[in-house]
């Protein structure tokens, strides 16, 4: 990964560079795209390894089918497509060909959440956690920064079970906690310690939590613990139960519908284990999503430093 930027690279760029590094010594790595090598930052990959990339055109069901066939023959198949289409148009193929048939396809959902911004609801993927959580035998991962991205791709390449990895388009920090260098799919990552409440977030929604934590510490002397729960499924139940054991408020934050995603998964875990912490799910409401840039949409729905600060103050009634 010698060429990866040290800061402010889009996670998709890191994905592409890591995949190129892996493919240099592993001819079993095959990328399958649905007219998305440009948006998936895979043009350099195709130029370097033209025999290790397959273009199926705008045909997401075929994309998953081809990737499944490759995986069933021992190839390390990465199926790359916009998340909104990959997990809707090809959901039956993901359920039956990949998960049910236990083919270790690496499904890469790009331009996820509201990354497509002004293109609107047709191009937003606010359902993917929910639908995939309901399917047995698939891991769901949303890296928060460049470090998590690189580690997730390396680990996914060697996985013998299906995995879905979700990326947005925005430049993200190199490492939100350079001291936390352990990474494993299925295990959350503590970004910072705190005593007064816990933010549990995933993907590009982790960064606004760090911004809110700074504001809360500076303006109200409120200390926030932040967990990057990069793996939505399987949940790191041990970490989550330990984090909630102090009885302090818990706030989940996600670039997804409030229905069926990270928040409901965490709420179910805590409630079924008799926790009574104050609890709030922050995400996209069950409504017609506004259009705009990702930042504008985040700000509108309170997924920002200021918005999350106000959510905390309301929850604490300060």
N, C-alpha and C positions, 0 to 999 in steps of 0.2 A: 504493500500500500504506500509506496514511496511518494506517489504523486498526489495523495489525498491532502486537501487543504487542512490547515491546523485549526481553522475556525470558520464558522459561517458558511459551511457547505450544505447544500440540500442533501438530505439523507439518501435521495435517489442517486445523486452523484457518487456518494460513498458506496452504495450498493453496486453501481456499475464498476467502479474501480476494484472493489474487492472481488467481484465475480471475474473480472479480467485476470487478476492475480491468480485466482484459483484455477481458472481454465488453462493457464499457461502450462501447468503441470498435470492437469487432469482432463483428458480427452472425453471422459464420460459426462462432463458438464455440457448440457445442451439447453439453450434458451429458445423458447417458443413465444412468439409475439403475435398480437392481433393488430397489425398496422400501428404499432406503438413503440417501435424502436427509437423514434425521436423523442417522444414524451417520456419514455422510460430511460433516457440517457444511454441507450444501448448502441448508438451509431459507432462509437469506438470499438465496442466489443465485436460488432459485425465486421468491421474492417480488419481487425486482428485475427478473428477466428471465424471466417466465413463458412467453414464446414461445421460449426457448432451453434448455428442459429437457424431457426426455421420460422418463416413468415407465413401465416395462414390468412392474412387479411382480416377484415372486420367480420370475424366469425368466432365469437367467444366459445360457443359450444364445441366447435371443432378444435379450438385452441386447447381446451381441457382434455378432449379425447386424444389428440395427438400426444400431448404431454404424458397422459396416462399410459399410452402404448409404449412410449420411450422408457418411462419409469418401470413398467412391467418387464422390460428387457434389460434392466440393470443400469440404465442411464440416470444421471442426476438431473432431472428435468425441472427447469424453472419456467413456469407459465406466467408471462407478464402482460397485464392488461389493466385498463382503468378499473378501479375498484367497483365503481357503480355498475358497470356492465358485467364484470367477472363474477360478482356475487349475486347477480339477478338473472341475467340471461343464461348463465351456465350453471345455475344452482343445482339443477337435476344431475348434471354430469359430475359436479363436485361431490354431491351426496352419494351417488351410486358408483361412478367409475373410480373416484379417488378414495373417499372415506370408507364406504361400505366394502369396496374391493381391496382396501388396504394397500393402495399404491402410493409410494412416498413422493408424491408430486409436491414441489415447492410453489405454491400459488402466491404471486406477487401482485397485490392490488396497489396500483399507482394513482396519483392525483386523488387521494382518498379524502373522506370527510367533505369539507366545503372548499377544497383546494381549487376547484374549477370556478369558484366564485360566481361571477355574473352570468355564467352559462345556465345557472339555475338548478331547480330541483331534479331535472332529468339527469344531470351530471353530478349531483351530490350523492355520496354513499353514506347514508346515516342509518343504514339497516344491516350492514355487514356483520357487526358483532352479534346482533340478535339472531340472524338466521343461522350463522355458523355455530353459535353456542348451542343451538338445538340439534346439531348433527354430531353423532358419536364419531370419535376417532379422528379429530383434527385439532391441532393446536392453533391458537390465534395470537399473533404477536404484533405490537405496534411500538417500534423503537422511538425513544424520545430525543435522542441526539446521535451524533456521528459515531460515537463509541459503541452505543447499543446496536446501531445498524450494522457496523462491521462485524461485531461478535455474533449477532443473530444470523447473518448470512453464512458465516463460517460454520456455525453449528448446524444450520438448516441443511447445508450441503451434505452433511454426513448423517442426517436423520434418516431412519428407516420407517418413518411414519409420516402421514400428511401434515403439512403446515401451511398456514396462511399468514403472510407478512404484509403489513399495511404501511404505505408511505404517502406523505403529502409532498408539496412542491416547495415549501418555504425553506430558506437557509436556516439551519439550526446550529446550536452550539456544538463545539467539538466534544465536550464532555461536561455535563451539568454537575458532576462531582468527580474530579480527577483523582480523589482519594479512594473512590469506590471502583476498583478495577476488576472485581469479580462479576461475571455474567453467566447466567444459565437460563435457558428457556424454561419457564415454569417457576422461576424464583424472582421476586420483586427486588428492587434496588433502592436503598435509602439515599436520597439526594441530600437531605440535611436533617439533623435532629431538632426536636422541639418538644415543649412540654404542655402547651396550652390547647392545641388541636392538631389534627392530622389531615393533610391533603393527600388523597390517593388519586393519582391521575395516570393517564396513558397517552403515548404518542406525543403529538405536538401540543397537547393540552397541558403537559407538565411545565413547560416554560412559563406560562402565565401564573402558575402557582408560585414559582420562585419570585416573580415580580410582586405578587401580592404579599408574600411572606416578608419581603424587604419593607414594604409600606407598613405592614402591621407591626413589625418590630420597631420601626423608626417613629411611627405616629402614636402607637398605642401600647408599646412594650408587650406585644403578644408574640409568643414564641411558637413557630409552626414546624411540625415535622412534615416532610414531603417524601412520599414514596412514589417512585416510578414503577407502576405495575405494568411493565411492558408486555407481560403475558396475561391476556384476558382469560385464556383457557389453556392449560389448567391453572386455576388460581393458586397463589402461594398462601394457602390457608394458615400456615404457621405464622408467617410474618403479619398477616392481617389481624389475626386474633391477638397476637402480642401487641400490635400497635393500638388496638382498641381497648386493651385491658386496663388502661389507666382511667377509663370512664370519660375521657374528654371528647369533645365533638369530633365527628368525622365528616369530611366533605369530599365527595368524589367529583372528578372533572374529566369530561370526555368530549371529543369531537364526533358526536354520535347522538342519535335520539336518546332521550331519557328513558325510553322503553326498551328493555331487553339487552342493555349494554353493560358496561362496567359497573355503574351505580347499582343496578338491580342485582347483579351478581354478588357484589359486596354486601348489600343490604340483606339478601337472603342468607348469606353465610353468618352474618352477625346476629340476625334475628333468631335463626335456628340454633344458635349457641347462647341464647338468652342475654345478649348484650342489650343495654338500654341507652346507649350513648345518643346524644342529639346527632341527627343525621340529615344530610342534604345532598341531593343529586343535582349536579350542574351539567347541563348538556343542551341539546337542541330540543325545544318543546314539541309536543304533538300538535303541530300546526303547519300551515304553509310557510316554508322557510323563506326569509327575505333574501334578495339577491344583493350582490356586492362583492368586494374582495374578501378574502379570508379574514383579514384583520377587521374589516368593517362588520362582517357577520359575527365574529368573535365578540367585538365590542357591543354589538346590539344585544347579544344574549348573555352578556356578563362574563364571558370567558376571557378575561383580561385582568391585569394587575389591579386596577381600580374596581372593576366589577366584582372580582372575588373578594377583595378587601371588604366591600360593602355587604357581600353575602355573609362573610364571617361576622361582621358587626351586628347584622340583623339576627343571625343565629344565636349570638351571645347576648342579644338585646342590649348593646352598648350604644 
